[in-house]
Amino acid sequence: MKKIVTLIFCVMLILAMAGCGQSPKAADKDTSTQQAIIDKANKAPEKQEFTPVTEVQEGRKNVYVVLKVLKGDYWSQVVRGLKDGGLAANCNVYVGGPYKETNWQAQAEMLKSLVGKKADAVILATSDSVQLIPTVEELRKAKLPVVLVDTGLNTKQYNAAYMTNNFAAGSKAAEEMLQLLRSNGLKEADKATVVMKVSSLKSQNMVERIEGANAYWQAQAPAAWKLESKPMVDYGDKALSLELSQKAMQEVSDLKGFISCNNSSTLNAAEAISASKRKDVALVGFDYAKETAALIANPEFKAVSIVQNQYAMGVESVKKAVELAGGAKAEQLNVDTGIKVVNSANYKQYEAELAGTAK
């Protein structure tokens, strides 16, 4: 019941941030969406228990991985990397995690269950960069090495991390948006608003990407072009994310673009833009789902995506976890795994690279 009440509050807060003064019909629609999210949360399983992604052999190190969510193209690439990393490091790799991106409580339970078991090292992609700090500290006290992937913690109480430099990635997203607006024929004196979308404000990744985008925008954007200071938060829910995108296109009179800071927010913005046929609305997103790919490939629209090297995150984190479990020390606390801008000129090459990685 506590989770349901919290979920209702979060949805109400999102809708309040997105706008006010709704008509009765709009309010009814919001209520319907809210109830749909609650119903889906009630029916969905909470988490996937630890499942081996490598062949399990006695006498090898056991690496346990807790991801922030177990769905989507992005995370399937992470899991491929974890599997290949396990093969390279000759260890057993077990992967588990929640089905809802904001469920840090389920992550905490899974991490705590590893103390006293046969775990030799832990890899974590945290859904909350603050709430999981005490749990990670418990693992360290139990002499379990902790390697972070994808998302950081607001502490240095971990052994190593493989992730994107998210402030730099946010800056790059803003730079790409300015280029798209200009290529769409927008003049510097024209009024324009760009809306940011995120899945959560409790993720250090999202916060740093927002900060990076805002810093670059303030330094480089024309005065008439506005980057909304309050991002739309969709909590990783597809229906809500799509509705927020549609709402922005309907209610922001001078909307000219979306900067979507994670995969789910990006693909739903891409879907909304494509369905509306709004060629004047550009998209800069993160990661690479089929909806995003379709918009980038369509010459009638302006879209790019900042893609991360999540496969390398998986491979390298497992290798490092095994080294740490063997007594080695990390030479570098945070390793930047890099980004690439995928656009209409290079998307075919990127897809070929992606297909090669997936083999």
C-alpha positions as CSV (number, residue, x, y, z in Angstrom):
1,M,0.0,0.0,0.0
2,K,2.9,2.4,0.8
3,K,4.3,1.9,-2.6
4,I,1.0,2.6,-4.3
5,V,0.5,5.8,-2.3
6,T,4.0,6.9,-3.2
7,L,3.4,6.1,-6.9
8,I,0.1,8.1,-6.9
9,F,1.9,11.1,-5.3
10,C,4.7,10.9,-7.9
11,V,2.3,10.9,-10.8
12,M,0.3,13.8,-9.3
13,L,3.6,15.7,-8.9
14,I,4.6,15.1,-12.5
15,L,1.3,16.3,-13.8
16,A,1.5,19.4,-11.7
17,M,4.9,20.3,-13.0
18,A,3.8,19.7,-16.6
19,G,1.1,22.3,-16.5
20,C,-2.0,23.7,-14.7
21,G,-5.4,25.1,-15.5
22,Q,-6.5,21.8,-17.2
23,S,-10.0,21.4,-18.7
24,P,-12.3,18.7,-17.2
25,K,-11.6,16.4,-20.1
26,A,-7.8,16.8,-19.7
27,A,-8.2,16.1,-15.9
28,D,-10.2,12.9,-16.7
29,K,-7.4,11.8,-19.1
30,D,-4.8,12.4,-16.5
31,T,-6.7,10.4,-14.0
32,S,-7.1,7.6,-16.5
33,T,-3.4,7.5,-17.2
34,Q,-2.6,7.6,-13.5
35,Q,-4.9,4.6,-12.9
36,A,-3.3,2.7,-15.8
37,I,0.1,3.1,-14.2
38,I,-1.1,1.9,-10.9
39,D,-2.8,-1.1,-12.4
40,K,0.4,-2.0,-14.3
41,A,2.5,-1.7,-11.2
42,N,0.2,-4.0,-9.3
43,K,0.2,-6.7,-11.9
44,A,3.9,-6.6,-12.8
45,P,6.5,-8.8,-11.0
46,E,8.7,-6.8,-8.8
47,K,12.1,-8.1,-9.8
48,Q,14.0,-10.9,-11.5
49,E,16.0,-13.0,-9.1
50,F,19.7,-13.7,-9.9
51,T,20.0,-15.8,-13.0
52,P,23.2,-17.0,-14.5
53,V,24.2,-15.5,-17.9
54,T,27.3,-17.7,-18.2
55,E,27.8,-21.4,-17.7
56,V,28.2,-22.1,-14.0
57,Q,31.3,-24.0,-13.1
58,E,32.6,-24.9,-9.7
59,G,35.8,-23.3,-8.5
60,R,35.4,-20.0,-10.4
61,K,34.7,-16.6,-9.0
62,N,31.0,-15.6,-8.6
63,V,30.1,-12.1,-9.8
64,Y,26.6,-10.9,-9.0
65,V,25.1,-8.0,-10.9
66,V,22.1,-5.9,-9.9
67,L,20.9,-3.7,-12.7
68,K,18.5,-0.8,-12.4
69,V,16.0,-2.3,-14.8
70,L,15.7,-5.5,-16.8
71,K,14.2,-4.3,-20.1
72,G,15.1,-2.4,-23.2
73,D,17.7,-2.4,-26.0
74,Y,20.2,-0.5,-23.8
75,W,20.2,-3.0,-21.0
76,S,20.3,-6.0,-23.4
77,Q,23.6,-4.7,-24.6
78,V,24.9,-4.3,-21.0
79,V,23.9,-8.0,-20.4
80,R,25.7,-9.1,-23.5
81,G,28.8,-7.3,-22.2
82,L,28.5,-8.9,-18.8
83,K,28.2,-12.3,-20.4
84,D,31.3,-11.8,-22.7
85,G,33.2,-10.3,-19.8
86,G,32.4,-13.4,-17.8
87,L,33.7,-15.6,-20.6
88,A,36.9,-13.5,-20.8
89,A,37.5,-13.5,-17.1
90,N,36.6,-17.2,-16.6
91,C,33.9,-16.5,-13.9
92,N,30.3,-17.2,-13.2
93,V,28.0,-14.1,-13.7
94,Y,24.6,-13.8,-12.2
95,V,22.2,-11.0,-13.2
96,G,19.1,-9.7,-11.5
97,G,17.2,-6.5,-10.8
98,P,13.8,-4.8,-10.7
99,Y,11.4,-4.4,-13.6
100,K,10.7,-0.8,-12.7
101,E,13.6,1.6,-13.1
102,T,12.9,3.6,-9.9
103,N,12.6,0.5,-7.6
104,W,15.8,1.1,-5.5
105,Q,14.2,-0.8,-2.6
106,A,14.3,-4.1,-4.6
107,Q,17.9,-3.4,-5.5
108,A,18.7,-2.9,-1.8
109,E,17.1,-6.2,-0.9
110,M,19.0,-8.1,-3.6
111,L,22.3,-6.5,-2.5
112,K,21.8,-7.3,1.1
113,S,21.0,-11.0,0.3
114,L,24.6,-11.4,-1.1
115,V,26.3,-10.9,2.3
116,G,27.3,-14.3,3.6
117,K,26.6,-16.1,0.3
118,K,29.1,-17.3,-2.3
119,A,29.4,-13.9,-3.9
120,D,33.0,-12.8,-4.6
121,A,32.2,-9.4,-6.1
122,V,29.2,-7.2,-6.9
123,I,28.4,-5.0,-10.0
124,L,25.7,-2.4,-9.5
125,A,23.8,0.0,-11.8
126,T,21.9,2.0,-9.1
127,S,18.5,3.5,-9.7
128,D,19.0,5.9,-6.8
129,S,22.4,7.6,-6.3
130,V,21.7,8.4,-2.6
131,Q,19.4,5.8,-1.1
132,L,21.7,2.9,-1.9
133,I,24.8,4.3,-0.3
134,P,24.2,2.6,3.1
135,T,23.7,-0.8,1.4
136,V,26.9,-0.4,-0.6
137,E,28.8,0.5,2.5
138,E,27.5,-2.7,4.1
139,L,28.9,-4.7,1.2
140,R,32.3,-3.0,1.5
141,K,32.4,-3.8,5.3
142,A,31.7,-7.4,4.3
143,K,34.8,-7.3,2.1
144,L,32.8,-7.6,-1.1
145,P,34.3,-5.4,-4.0
146,V,31.7,-3.2,-5.6
147,V,32.0,-2.1,-9.2
148,L,29.5,0.5,-10.6
149,V,28.2,0.5,-14.2
150,D,26.2,3.1,-16.0
151,T,25.2,5.2,-12.9
152,G,27.2,6.6,-10.1
153,L,26.7,7.0,-6.4
154,N,27.0,10.2,-4.4
155,T,29.9,8.7,-2.5
156,K,33.3,7.3,-3.2
157,Q,32.7,4.1,-1.2
158,Y,33.0,1.8,-4.1
159,N,36.0,0.1,-5.8
160,A,35.7,1.1,-9.5
161,A,33.1,2.5,-11.9
162,Y,32.6,2.2,-15.7
163,M,30.3,4.8,-17.1
164,T,29.8,7.8,-19.3
165,N,31.1,11.3,-18.3
166,N,27.5,12.5,-17.9
167,F,28.2,16.2,-17.5
168,A,30.2,16.1,-20.8
169,A,27.4,14.1,-22.4
170,G,24.8,16.6,-21.4
171,S,26.9,19.4,-22.8
172,K,27.2,17.5,-26.1
173,A,23.4,17.1,-26.2
174,A,22.9,20.8,-25.9
175,E,25.5,21.5,-28.6
176,E,23.8,19.0,-30.9
177,M,20.4,20.6,-30.3
178,L,21.7,24.1,-31.2
179,Q,23.0,22.7,-34.4
180,L,19.6,21.0,-35.2
181,L,17.7,24.2,-34.5
182,R,19.9,26.1,-36.9
183,S,19.6,23.4,-39.6
184,N,15.8,23.6,-39.2
185,G,16.0,27.3,-40.3
186,L,15.6,28.9,-36.9
187,K,17.0,32.4,-36.7
188,E,18.7,33.7,-33.5
189,A,15.9,36.3,-33.0
190,D,13.2,33.7,-33.2
191,K,11.6,32.6,-30.0
192,A,12.1,28.9,-29.3
193,T,11.7,26.5,-26.3
194,V,13.4,23.2,-25.8
195,V,12.0,20.8,-23.2
196,M,14.1,18.3,-21.3
197,K,12.8,14.8,-20.4
198,V,14.2,12.4,-17.8
199,S,13.2,9.1,-16.2
200,S,14.2,10.2,-12.7
201,L,15.8,13.0,-10.8
202,K,17.3,10.6,-8.2
203,S,19.8,9.3,-10.7
204,Q,23.2,11.0,-10.6
205,N,23.4,10.4,-14.4
206,M,20.3,12.4,-15.1
207,V,21.3,15.3,-12.7
208,E,24.7,15.6,-14.3
209,R,23.3,15.5,-17.9
210,I,20.9,18.2,-17.0
211,E,23.7,20.3,-15.5
212,G,25.9,19.8,-18.5
213,A,23.1,20.8,-20.9
214,N,22.2,23.9,-18.9
215,A,25.8,25.0,-18.6
216,Y,26.4,24.7,-22.4
217,W,23.1,26.4,-23.2
218,Q,23.7,29.4,-21.0
219,A,27.1,29.9,-22.6
220,Q,26.3,29.3,-26.2
221,A,22.5,29.6,-27.0
222,P,21.0,32.8,-28.4
223,A,19.0,34.8,-25.8
224,A,15.7,34.1,-27.5
225,W,16.1,30.3,-27.3
226,K,15.0,28.9,-24.0
227,L,15.9,25.6,-22.4
228,E,13.2,24.7,-19.8
229,S,14.8,24.6,-16.4
230,K,12.3,22.0,-15.0
231,P,12.6,18.7,-16.9
232,M,9.6,16.5,-17.5
233,V,9.9,13.3,-15.3
234,D,8.3,10.2,-16.6
235,Y,9.6,7.6,-14.0
236,G,10.4,5.2,-16.8
237,D,6.7,4.7,-17.6
238,K,6.0,4.5,-21.4
239,A,2.4,5.7,-21.3
240,L,3.2,8.7,-19.1
241,S,6.4,9.5,-21.1
242,L,4.4,9.5,-24.4
243,E,1.7,11.6,-22.9
244,L,4.1,14.2,-21.5
245,S,5.7,14.5,-25.0
246,Q,2.3,15.0,-26.6
247,K,1.3,17.5,-23.9
248,A,4.4,19.6,-24.5
249,M,3.7,19.7,-28.2
250,Q,0.2,20.8,-27.6
251,E,0.8,23.4,-24.9
252,V,4.2,24.9,-25.5
253,S,3.5,27.3,-28.4
254,D,7.1,27.8,-29.5
255,L,8.3,24.3,-28.8
256,K,11.2,23.5,-31.1
257,G,12.9,20.5,-29.5
258,F,13.3,17.8,-26.9
259,I,16.5,16.9,-25.1
260,S,15.7,13.4,-23.7
261,C,18.3,12.3,-21.2
262,N,17.8,8.5,-21.2
263,N,16.6,5.7,-23.5
264,S,12.9,5.4,-22.5
265,S,12.3,9.2,-22.5
266,T,14.0,9.4,-25.9
267,L,12.1,6.6,-27.7
268,N,8.7,8.0,-26.5
269,A,9.6,11.5,-27.6
270,A,10.6,10.1,-31.0
271,E,7.3,8.2,-31.2
272,A,5.3,11.4,-30.4
273,I,7.2,13.5,-32.9
274,S,6.8,10.9,-35.7
275,A,3.1,10.5,-35.0
276,S,2.5,14.3,-35.0
277,K,4.5,14.8,-38.1
278,R,6.0,17.9,-36.4
279,K,9.0,18.5,-38.6
280,D,9.7,21.7,-36.7
281,V,10.5,19.8,-33.5
282,A,14.0,18.4,-33.2
283,L,15.1,15.6,-30.9
284,V,18.4,15.0,-29.2
285,G,18.2,11.8,-27.2
286,F,20.3,9.2,-25.5
287,D,20.9,5.6,-26.5
288,Y,19.4,3.8,-29.5
289,A,15.9,2.2,-29.6
290,K,14.1,1.3,-32.8
291,E,11.8,4.4,-32.5
292,T,14.8,6.6,-32.2
293,A,16.6,4.9,-35.1
294,A,13.5,5.4,-37.3
295,L,13.3,9.1,-36.6
296,I,17.1,9.6,-37.3
297,A,16.8,7.7,-40.6
298,N,13.8,9.7,-41.8
299,P,15.2,12.7,-43.8
300,E,12.1,14.8,-43.0
301,F,13.0,15.1,-39.3
302,K,15.9,16.4,-37.3
303,A,17.1,13.9,-34.7
304,V,20.4,12.6,-33.3
305,S,21.2,10.4,-30.3
306,I,24.1,10.4,-27.8
307,V,24.9,6.7,-27.5
308,Q,27.0,5.2,-24.7
309,N,29.3,2.3,-24.8
310,Q,27.2,0.1,-22.5
311,Y,28.6,-3.1,-24.0
312,A,32.1,-2.1,-22.8
313,M,30.7,-1.2,-19.4
314,G,29.5,-4.8,-19.0
315,V,32.7,-6.4,-20.3
316,E,35.2,-4.3,-18.4
317,S,33.2,-4.2,-15.1
318,V,33.3,-8.0,-14.9
319,K,37.0,-8.2,-15.7
320,K,37.7,-5.6,-13.0
321,A,35.4,-7.3,-10.5
322,V,37.3,-10.6,-10.8
323,E,40.6,-8.8,-10.4
324,L,39.4,-7.1,-7.3
325,A,38.0,-10.4,-5.9
326,G,41.5,-11.8,-6.3
327,G,43.0,-9.1,-4.2
328,A,44.1,-6.5,-6.8
329,K,43.4,-2.8,-6.4
330,A,41.8,-0.6,-9.0
331,E,44.3,1.8,-10.6
332,Q,41.5,4.2,-11.6
333,L,38.3,4.8,-9.6
334,N,36.2,6.1,-12.5
335,V,36.6,5.0,-16.1
336,D,34.9,7.0,-18.8
337,T,33.6,4.5,-21.4
338,G,32.9,7.3,-24.0
339,I,30.0,8.4,-26.1
340,K,29.2,8.7,-29.8
341,V,26.8,11.0,-31.7
342,V,24.6,8.9,-34.0
343,N,23.0,11.0,-36.8
344,S,21.6,10.7,-40.3
345,A,25.1,10.5,-41.8
346,N,26.5,7.7,-39.7
347,Y,23.5,5.6,-38.3
348,K,24.0,2.8,-40.8
349,Q,27.7,2.4,-39.8
350,Y,26.7,2.5,-36.1
351,E,24.0,-0.2,-36.6
352,A,26.6,-2.4,-38.4
353,E,28.9,-2.0,-35.4
354,L,26.1,-2.7,-33.0
355,A,25.2,-5.9,-34.9
356,G,28.8,-7.0,-34.7
357,T,28.9,-6.4,-30.9
358,A,25.7,-8.5,-30.5
359,K,27.2,-11.6,-32.1
